[in-house]
Structures are given as structure tokens and as C-alpha cells.
Amino acid sequence: RVFLLQALKALQRSLLQKYGLRLILRKTGPGETMLSVLEALAVECHAEAVYRNRQYEPAAVSRDKVIHKAFTAKGIPVYESNASLLWEPWAVPVPQSSQPRGHFGTLMAFMRPALSTGEPPHPLAAPPCLRRPDCHPQSLAVEELGLYRAPVRVGADGGLQVIDWAEPILESWQFGEEAAKAVLDRFLASDLQHYEKMR
């Protein structure tokens, strides 16, 4: 959750620097659902369409079907895309007869048919510009999401002591898309050829 908090801050900075846009954050309150919060946000910003990235867990799929149906019924189209997988589950014809044996058995039962479908699509380039709204909708601050609160304990002197175990993470890691790409480039350039021996 420390990582998620910092990643959201990095995304917030990136959107503002590149496009002059704010990252709008909401959370459900008493008596609210994700759908009701999204519907209220759509009204606030006069949304003409909804764009979302697919998730694949059964609970997320069920939730997103409800959201899709509700917006479509209002005449607001919903567009979905793959944002996290090289191959989506239904794009790979894994034989039902495959009997996985441990980690590599599970991996190869998927990898062989995946590779037979050809290379995965290349990611799209970031758009050069995005239209800014006349007025940004209300948003929570990232900190208001409550993603990370440092634990507190009673110290030797009887006072409260904050245990910020996230400090070494913040000192050692870089967060955000650009940092992730730099790590990937470094891995591909120098570490990939030694991965099987050194992992």
C-alpha cells in the first residue's frame, strides 16, 4: 500500500506536467456503491463516454458488468481495453488436457500456446495532448485514501513512538511509469541474459 500511495502521487504529477490534468480520486461513503460514485462523477463532468481497463478476477468482472450495463442504459457508451497483460486469458487456446506439474508445468502449459498466437500487440504511444475540462471535478487528496498509516507503539519513556517502516522503501525505490521503464530497460540490457542462472 506504500507503493500504491507513491505510484498514485507519481501518476498525479505526470498527468499535471504532461497534460495539465488532475487525477480525480473518490471513495465510497456510507450508503454509496462504486456505481453510484461513478454515476455522480459522470454527471459532474458531463461525461459522453466511459473508458476503463479490464480486470479479470471474478468479483471484478461481475462488478464491471453491472457498471457497464448501468451506463449503457443511460446512453453512455463504455469502452474497455487491456492495460496489464501481454495476452488476455481468452486469447490463448490452452488445451484442457494439459496437466500442470509444479511451477514450470503451469507456465509452459500456457506459454507454448501463447507463443503460437504470435507476438503480443505493441503498446500504444501516449497521446500528445488531452482535452482539459473547463472545471475539474472535486477530488480527494491521495493521502485521504488512507492507504498508509505508520503504526504507533508505546516507547520506553511511556510516550507514543511512530514506527515508519516505509522509510527504507521510500529511500531505495523510485516510483511511477518513468522509473519502471528505466528498471525494465536496465534489466533487458544487462540482466536478462543471466536471469535463468541468477534468479
CNS distance restraints for C-alpha pairs under 8 A (distance, minus, plus):
assign (resid   1 and name CA) (resid   5 and name CA) 6.07 0.50 0.50
assign (resid   1 and name CA) (resid 147 and name CA) 5.55 0.50 0.50
assign (resid   1 and name CA) (resid 148 and name CA) 6.12 0.50 0.50
assign (resid   2 and name CA) (resid   6 and name CA) 6.34 0.50 0.50
assign (resid   2 and name CA) (resid 147 and name CA) 6.90 0.50 0.50
assign (resid   2 and name CA) (resid 148 and name CA) 5.81 0.50 0.50
assign (resid   2 and name CA) (resid 166 and name CA) 6.84 0.50 0.50
assign (resid   3 and name CA) (resid   7 and name CA) 5.98 0.50 0.50
assign (resid   3 and name CA) (resid 175 and name CA) 7.53 0.50 0.50
assign (resid   4 and name CA) (resid   8 and name CA) 6.10 0.50 0.50
assign (resid   4 and name CA) (resid 147 and name CA) 7.63 0.50 0.50
assign (resid   5 and name CA) (resid   9 and name CA) 6.43 0.50 0.50
assign (resid   5 and name CA) (resid 142 and name CA) 7.07 0.50 0.50
assign (resid   5 and name CA) (resid 143 and name CA) 7.72 0.50 0.50
assign (resid   5 and name CA) (resid 147 and name CA) 6.20 0.50 0.50
assign (resid   5 and name CA) (resid 148 and name CA) 7.27 0.50 0.50
assign (resid   6 and name CA) (resid  10 and name CA) 6.20 0.50 0.50
assign (resid   6 and name CA) (resid 175 and name CA) 6.26 0.50 0.50
assign (resid   6 and name CA) (resid 176 and name CA) 7.69 0.50 0.50
assign (resid   7 and name CA) (resid  11 and name CA) 6.18 0.50 0.50
assign (resid   7 and name CA) (resid 175 and name CA) 5.50 0.50 0.50
assign (resid   7 and name CA) (resid 176 and name CA) 5.14 0.50 0.50
assign (resid   8 and name CA) (resid  12 and name CA) 6.04 0.50 0.50
assign (resid   8 and name CA) (resid 142 and name CA) 7.16 0.50 0.50
assign (resid   8 and name CA) (resid 176 and name CA) 7.86 0.50 0.50
assign (resid   9 and name CA) (resid  13 and name CA) 6.29 0.50 0.50
assign (resid   9 and name CA) (resid 142 and name CA) 6.94 0.50 0.50
assign (resid  10 and name CA) (resid  14 and name CA) 6.16 0.50 0.50
assign (resid  10 and name CA) (resid 175 and name CA) 6.44 0.50 0.50
assign (resid  10 and name CA) (resid 176 and name CA) 5.03 0.50 0.50
assign (resid  10 and name CA) (resid 177 and name CA) 7.82 0.50 0.50
assign (resid  11 and name CA) (resid  15 and name CA) 6.13 0.50 0.50
assign (resid  11 and name CA) (resid  23 and name CA) 7.65 0.50 0.50
assign (resid  11 and name CA) (resid 176 and name CA) 6.40 0.50 0.50
assign (resid  11 and name CA) (resid 177 and name CA) 7.65 0.50 0.50
assign (resid  12 and name CA) (resid  16 and name CA) 6.33 0.50 0.50
assign (resid  12 and name CA) (resid  22 and name CA) 6.54 0.50 0.50
assign (resid  12 and name CA) (resid  23 and name CA) 5.40 0.50 0.50
assign (resid  13 and name CA) (resid  17 and name CA) 6.06 0.50 0.50
assign (resid  14 and name CA) (resid  18 and name CA) 5.90 0.50 0.50
assign (resid  15 and name CA) (resid  19 and name CA) 5.53 0.50 0.50
assign (resid  15 and name CA) (resid  20 and name CA) 6.36 0.50 0.50
assign (resid  15 and name CA) (resid  21 and name CA) 5.34 0.50 0.50
assign (resid  15 and name CA) (resid  22 and name CA) 6.42 0.50 0.50
assign (resid  15 and name CA) (resid  23 and name CA) 7.02 0.50 0.50
assign (resid  16 and name CA) (resid  20 and name CA) 4.23 0.50 0.50
assign (resid  16 and name CA) (resid  21 and name CA) 4.80 0.50 0.50
assign (resid  16 and name CA) (resid  22 and name CA) 5.89 0.50 0.50
assign (resid  17 and name CA) (resid  21 and name CA) 7.98 0.50 0.50
assign (resid  18 and name CA) (resid 129 and name CA) 7.79 0.50 0.50
assign (resid  19 and name CA) (resid 129 and name CA) 6.09 0.50 0.50
assign (resid  19 and name CA) (resid 130 and name CA) 6.08 0.50 0.50
assign (resid  19 and name CA) (resid 132 and name CA) 7.71 0.50 0.50
assign (resid  20 and name CA) (resid 132 and name CA) 7.14 0.50 0.50
assign (resid  21 and name CA) (resid 132 and name CA) 6.35 0.50 0.50
assign (resid  22 and name CA) (resid 136 and name CA) 7.22 0.50 0.50
assign (resid  23 and name CA) (resid 139 and name CA) 7.78 0.50 0.50
assign (resid  24 and name CA) (resid 137 and name CA) 7.12 0.50 0.50
assign (resid  24 and name CA) (resid 138 and name CA) 7.14 0.50 0.50
assign (resid  24 and name CA) (resid 139 and name CA) 4.95 0.50 0.50
assign (resid  24 and name CA) (resid 140 and name CA) 7.20 0.50 0.50
assign (resid  25 and name CA) (resid 139 and name CA) 5.06 0.50 0.50
assign (resid  25 and name CA) (resid 140 and name CA) 5.27 0.50 0.50
assign (resid  25 and name CA) (resid 141 and name CA) 7.19 0.50 0.50
assign (resid  25 and name CA) (resid 142 and name CA) 7.27 0.50 0.50
assign (resid  26 and name CA) (resid  37 and name CA) 7.46 0.50 0.50
assign (resid  26 and name CA) (resid 139 and name CA) 6.22 0.50 0.50
assign (resid  26 and name CA) (resid 140 and name CA) 5.98 0.50 0.50
assign (resid  27 and name CA) (resid  34 and name CA) 7.69 0.50 0.50
assign (resid  27 and name CA) (resid  37 and name CA) 7.53 0.50 0.50
assign (resid  27 and name CA) (resid 145 and name CA) 7.36 0.50 0.50
assign (resid  28 and name CA) (resid  32 and name CA) 5.38 0.50 0.50
assign (resid  28 and name CA) (resid  33 and name CA) 5.89 0.50 0.50
assign (resid  28 and name CA) (resid  34 and name CA) 6.25 0.50 0.50
assign (resid  28 and name CA) (resid  37 and name CA) 6.58 0.50 0.50
assign (resid  29 and name CA) (resid  33 and name CA) 7.80 0.50 0.50
assign (resid  32 and name CA) (resid  36 and name CA) 6.07 0.50 0.50
assign (resid  32 and name CA) (resid  37 and name CA) 6.79 0.50 0.50
assign (resid  33 and name CA) (resid  37 and name CA) 6.30 0.50 0.50
assign (resid  34 and name CA) (resid  38 and name CA) 6.15 0.50 0.50
assign (resid  35 and name CA) (resid  39 and name CA) 6.04 0.50 0.50
assign (resid  35 and name CA) (resid  67 and name CA) 5.93 0.50 0.50
assign (resid  36 and name CA) (resid  40 and name CA) 6.19 0.50 0.50
assign (resid  37 and name CA) (resid  41 and name CA) 6.24 0.50 0.50
assign (resid  38 and name CA) (resid  42 and name CA) 6.09 0.50 0.50
assign (resid  39 and name CA) (resid  43 and name CA) 6.36 0.50 0.50
assign (resid  39 and name CA) (resid  71 and name CA) 7.91 0.50 0.50
assign (resid  40 and name CA) (resid  44 and name CA) 6.31 0.50 0.50
assign (resid  41 and name CA) (resid  45 and name CA) 6.31 0.50 0.50
assign (resid  41 and name CA) (resid 137 and name CA) 7.41 0.50 0.50
assign (resid  42 and name CA) (resid  46 and name CA) 5.76 0.50 0.50
assign (resid  42 and name CA) (resid  47 and name CA) 4.92 0.50 0.50
assign (resid  43 and name CA) (resid  47 and name CA) 6.59 0.50 0.50
assign (resid  44 and name CA) (resid 137 and name CA) 6.42 0.50 0.50
assign (resid  45 and name CA) (resid 133 and name CA) 7.79 0.50 0.50
assign (resid  45 and name CA) (resid 136 and name CA) 7.59 0.50 0.50
assign (resid  45 and name CA) (resid 137 and name CA) 6.42 0.50 0.50
assign (resid  47 and name CA) (resid  76 and name CA) 7.75 0.50 0.50
assign (resid  48 and name CA) (resid  76 and name CA) 5.95 0.50 0.50
assign (resid  48 and name CA) (resid  77 and name CA) 7.54 0.50 0.50
assign (resid  49 and name CA) (resid  76 and name CA) 5.22 0.50 0.50
assign (resid  49 and name CA) (resid  77 and name CA) 5.07 0.50 0.50
assign (resid  49 and name CA) (resid  78 and name CA) 5.97 0.50 0.50
assign (resid  49 and name CA) (resid  79 and name CA) 7.61 0.50 0.50
assign (resid  50 and name CA) (resid  76 and name CA) 7.06 0.50 0.50
assign (resid  50 and name CA) (resid  77 and name CA) 6.29 0.50 0.50
assign (resid  50 and name CA) (resid  78 and name CA) 4.68 0.50 0.50
assign (resid  50 and name CA) (resid  79 and name CA) 6.16 0.50 0.50
assign (resid  51 and name CA) (resid  78 and name CA) 5.82 0.50 0.50
assign (resid  51 and name CA) (resid  79 and name CA) 4.78 0.50 0.50
assign (resid  51 and name CA) (resid  80 and name CA) 5.98 0.50 0.50
assign (resid  51 and name CA) (resid  81 and name CA) 7.93 0.50 0.50
assign (resid  52 and name CA) (resid  78 and name CA) 7.54 0.50 0.50
assign (resid  52 and name CA) (resid  79 and name CA) 6.36 0.50 0.50
assign (resid  52 and name CA) (resid  80 and name CA) 5.12 0.50 0.50
assign (resid  52 and name CA) (resid  81 and name CA) 6.53 0.50 0.50
assign (resid  53 and name CA) (resid  80 and name CA) 5.64 0.50 0.50
assign (resid  53 and name CA) (resid  81 and name CA) 4.99 0.50 0.50
assign (resid  53 and name CA) (resid  82 and name CA) 5.76 0.50 0.50
assign (resid  53 and name CA) (resid  83 and name CA) 5.77 0.50 0.50
assign (resid  54 and name CA) (resid  80 and name CA) 6.15 0.50 0.50
assign (resid  54 and name CA) (resid  81 and name CA) 5.86 0.50 0.50
assign (resid  54 and name CA) (resid  82 and name CA) 5.64 0.50 0.50
assign (resid  54 and name CA) (resid  83 and name CA) 7.10 0.50 0.50
assign (resid  55 and name CA) (resid  60 and name CA) 6.12 0.50 0.50
assign (resid  55 and name CA) (resid  61 and name CA) 6.57 0.50 0.50
assign (resid  56 and name CA) (resid  60 and name CA) 6.48 0.50 0.50
assign (resid  56 and name CA) (resid  61 and name CA) 6.01 0.50 0.50
assign (resid  57 and name CA) (resid  61 and name CA) 6.16 0.50 0.50
assign (resid  58 and name CA) (resid  62 and name CA) 6.25 0.50 0.50
assign (resid  59 and name CA) (resid  63 and name CA) 6.19 0.50 0.50
assign (resid  60 and name CA) (resid  64 and name CA) 6.02 0.50 0.50
assign (resid  61 and name CA) (resid  65 and name CA) 6.19 0.50 0.50
assign (resid  62 and name CA) (resid  66 and name CA) 6.61 0.50 0.50
assign (resid  63 and name CA) (resid  67 and name CA) 6.49 0.50 0.50
assign (resid  64 and name CA) (resid  68 and name CA) 5.93 0.50 0.50
assign (resid  65 and name CA) (resid  69 and name CA) 6.08 0.50 0.50
assign (resid  66 and name CA) (resid  70 and name CA) 6.16 0.50 0.50
assign (resid  67 and name CA) (resid  71 and name CA) 6.28 0.50 0.50
assign (resid  68 and name CA) (resid  72 and name CA) 6.04 0.50 0.50
assign (resid  68 and name CA) (resid  78 and name CA) 6.19 0.50 0.50
assign (resid  69 and name CA) (resid  73 and name CA) 6.07 0.50 0.50
assign (resid  70 and name CA) (resid  74 and name CA) 6.62 0.50 0.50
assign (resid  71 and name CA) (resid  75 and name CA) 6.53 0.50 0.50
assign (resid  71 and name CA) (resid  76 and name CA) 5.21 0.50 0.50
assign (resid  71 and name CA) (resid  77 and name CA) 6.72 0.50 0.50
assign (resid  71 and name CA) (resid  78 and name CA) 7.07 0.50 0.50
assign (resid  72 and name CA) (resid  76 and name CA) 5.15 0.50 0.50
assign (resid  72 and name CA) (resid  77 and name CA) 5.43 0.50 0.50
assign (resid  72 and name CA) (resid  78 and name CA) 6.82 0.50 0.50
assign (resid  82 and name CA) (resid  88 and name CA) 7.48 0.50 0.50
assign (resid  86 and name CA) (resid 120 and name CA) 5.65 0.50 0.50
assign (resid  86 and name CA) (resid 121 and name CA) 7.53 0.50 0.50
assign (resid  87 and name CA) (resid  91 and name CA) 6.28 0.50 0.50
assign (resid  87 and name CA) (resid  92 and name CA) 7.00 0.50 0.50
assign (resid  87 and name CA) (resid 114 and name CA) 7.26 0.50 0.50
assign (resid  87 and name CA) (resid 120 and name CA) 6.37 0.50 0.50
assign (resid  88 and name CA) (resid  92 and name CA) 7.18 0.50 0.50
assign (resid  91 and name CA) (resid 114 and name CA) 8.00 0.50 0.50
assign (resid  92 and name CA) (resid 110 and name CA) 7.53 0.50 0.50
assign (resid  92 and name CA) (resid 113 and name CA) 6.16 0.50 0.50
assign (resid  92 and name CA) (resid 114 and name CA) 5.30 0.50 0.50
assign (resid  92 and name CA) (resid 117 and name CA) 7.26 0.50 0.50
assign (resid  93 and name CA) (resid 113 and name CA) 6.14 0.50 0.50
assign (resid  93 and name CA) (resid 114 and name CA) 7.49 0.50 0.50
assign (resid  94 and name CA) (resid  98 and name CA) 7.60 0.50 0.50
assign (resid  94 and name CA) (resid 109 and name CA) 6.80 0.50 0.50
assign (resid  94 and name CA) (resid 110 and name CA) 6.02 0.50 0.50
assign (resid  94 and name CA) (resid 113 and name CA) 6.10 0.50 0.50
assign (resid  95 and name CA) (resid 109 and name CA) 7.93 0.50 0.50
assign (resid  98 and name CA) (resid 109 and name CA) 6.25 0.50 0.50
assign (resid  99 and name CA) (resid 105 and name CA) 7.50 0.50 0.50
assign (resid  99 and name CA) (resid 109 and name CA) 7.83 0.50 0.50
assign (resid 100 and name CA) (resid 104 and name CA) 7.80 0.50 0.50
assign (resid 100 and name CA) (resid 105 and name CA) 4.30 0.50 0.50
assign (resid 100 and name CA) (resid 106 and name CA) 4.60 0.50 0.50
assign (resid 100 and name CA) (resid 109 and name CA) 6.64 0.50 0.50
assign (resid 101 and name CA) (resid 105 and name CA) 4.26 0.50 0.50
assign (resid 101 and name CA) (resid 106 and name CA) 6.38 0.50 0.50
assign (resid 102 and name CA) (resid 106 and name CA) 6.30 0.50 0.50
assign (resid 103 and name CA) (resid 107 and name CA) 6.18 0.50 0.50
assign (resid 104 and name CA) (resid 108 and name CA) 5.95 0.50 0.50
assign (resid 105 and name CA) (resid 109 and name CA) 6.12 0.50 0.50
assign (resid 106 and name CA) (resid 110 and name CA) 6.74 0.50 0.50
assign (resid 107 and name CA) (resid 111 and name CA) 5.90 0.50 0.50
assign (resid 108 and name CA) (resid 112 and name CA) 5.77 0.50 0.50
assign (resid 109 and name CA) (resid 113 and name CA) 7.32 0.50 0.50
assign (resid 110 and name CA) (resid 114 and name CA) 6.10 0.50 0.50
assign (resid 111 and name CA) (resid 115 and name CA) 6.05 0.50 0.50
assign (resid 112 and name CA) (resid 116 and name CA) 6.36 0.50 0.50
assign (resid 113 and name CA) (resid 117 and name CA) 6.72 0.50 0.50
assign (resid 114 and name CA) (resid 118 and name CA) 7.44 0.50 0.50
assign (resid 115 and name CA) (resid 119 and name CA) 6.88 0.50 0.50
assign (resid 140 and name CA) (resid 144 and name CA) 6.08 0.50 0.50
assign (resid 140 and name CA) (resid 145 and name CA) 7.43 0.50 0.50
assign (resid 141 and name CA) (resid 145 and name CA) 7.34 0.50 0.50
assign (resid 143 and name CA) (resid 147 and name CA) 7.20 0.50 0.50
assign (resid 150 and name CA) (resid 162 and name CA) 6.43 0.50 0.50
assign (resid 150 and name CA) (resid 163 and name CA) 6.01 0.50 0.50
assign (resid 150 and name CA) (resid 164 and name CA) 5.29 0.50 0.50
assign (resid 150 and name CA) (resid 165 and name CA) 7.34 0.50 0.50
assign (resid 150 and name CA) (resid 166 and name CA) 7.84 0.50 0.50
assign (resid 151 and name CA) (resid 162 and name CA) 6.02 0.50 0.50
assign (resid 151 and name CA) (resid 163 and name CA) 5.50 0.50 0.50
assign (resid 151 and name CA) (resid 164 and name CA) 7.06 0.50 0.50
assign (resid 152 and name CA) (resid 160 and name CA) 6.34 0.50 0.50
assign (resid 152 and name CA) (resid 161 and name CA) 5.46 0.50 0.50
assign (resid 152 and name CA) (resid 162 and name CA) 4.49 0.50 0.50
assign (resid 152 and name CA) (resid 163 and name CA) 5.82 0.50 0.50
assign (resid 153 and name CA) (resid 160 and name CA) 5.62 0.50 0.50
assign (resid 153 and name CA) (resid 161 and name CA) 5.25 0.50 0.50
assign (resid 153 and name CA) (resid 162 and name CA) 6.55 0.50 0.50
assign (resid 153 and name CA) (resid 163 and name CA) 7.30 0.50 0.50
assign (resid 154 and name CA) (resid 158 and name CA) 5.64 0.50 0.50
assign (resid 154 and name CA) (resid 159 and name CA) 5.56 0.50 0.50
assign (resid 154 and name CA) (resid 160 and name CA) 4.63 0.50 0.50
assign (resid 154 and name CA) (resid 161 and name CA) 5.85 0.50 0.50
assign (resid 155 and name CA) (resid 159 and name CA) 5.35 0.50 0.50
assign (resid 155 and name CA) (resid 160 and name CA) 5.77 0.50 0.50
assign (resid 155 and name CA) (resid 161 and name CA) 5.55 0.50 0.50
assign (resid 165 and name CA) (resid 169 and name CA) 7.93 0.50 0.50
assign (resid 166 and name CA) (resid 170 and name CA) 6.30 0.50 0.50
assign (resid 167 and name CA) (resid 171 and name CA) 6.23 0.50 0.50
assign (resid 168 and name CA) (resid 172 and name CA) 6.05 0.50 0.50
assign (resid 169 and name CA) (resid 173 and name CA) 5.77 0.50 0.50
assign (resid 170 and name CA) (resid 174 and name CA) 7.58 0.50 0.50
assign (resid 174 and name CA) (resid 179 and name CA) 5.68 0.50 0.50
assign (resid 174 and name CA) (resid 180 and name CA) 7.83 0.50 0.50
assign (resid 175 and name CA) (resid 179 and name CA) 5.71 0.50 0.50
assign (resid 175 and name CA) (resid 180 and name CA) 7.08 0.50 0.50
assign (resid 176 and name CA) (resid 180 and name CA) 6.25 0.50 0.50
assign (resid 177 and name CA) (resid 181 and name CA) 6.19 0.50 0.50
assign (resid 178 and name CA) (resid 182 and name CA) 6.25 0.50 0.50
assign (resid 179 and name CA) (resid 183 and name CA) 6.38 0.50 0.50
assign (resid 180 and name CA) (resid 184 and name CA) 6.25 0.50 0.50
assign (resid 181 and name CA) (resid 185 and name CA) 6.07 0.50 0.50
assign (resid 182 and name CA) (resid 186 and name CA) 6.20 0.50 0.50
assign (resid 183 and name CA) (resid 187 and name CA) 6.19 0.50 0.50
assign (resid 184 and name CA) (resid 188 and name CA) 6.17 0.50 0.50
assign (resid 185 and name CA) (resid 189 and name CA) 6.06 0.50 0.50
assign (resid 186 and name CA) (resid 190 and name CA) 6.13 0.50 0.50
assign (resid 186 and name CA) (resid 191 and name CA) 7.31 0.50 0.50
assign (resid 187 and name CA) (resid 191 and name CA) 4.73 0.50 0.50
assign (resid 187 and name CA) (resid 192 and name CA) 5.73 0.50 0.50
assign (resid 188 and name CA) (resid 192 and name CA) 5.22 0.50 0.50
assign (resid 190 and name CA) (resid 194 and name CA) 7.98 0.50 0.50
assign (resid 191 and name CA) (resid 195 and name CA) 6.08 0.50 0.50
assign (resid 194 and name CA) (resid 198 and name CA) 6.00 0.50 0.50
assign (resid 195 and name CA) (resid 199 and name CA) 5.48 0.50 0.50
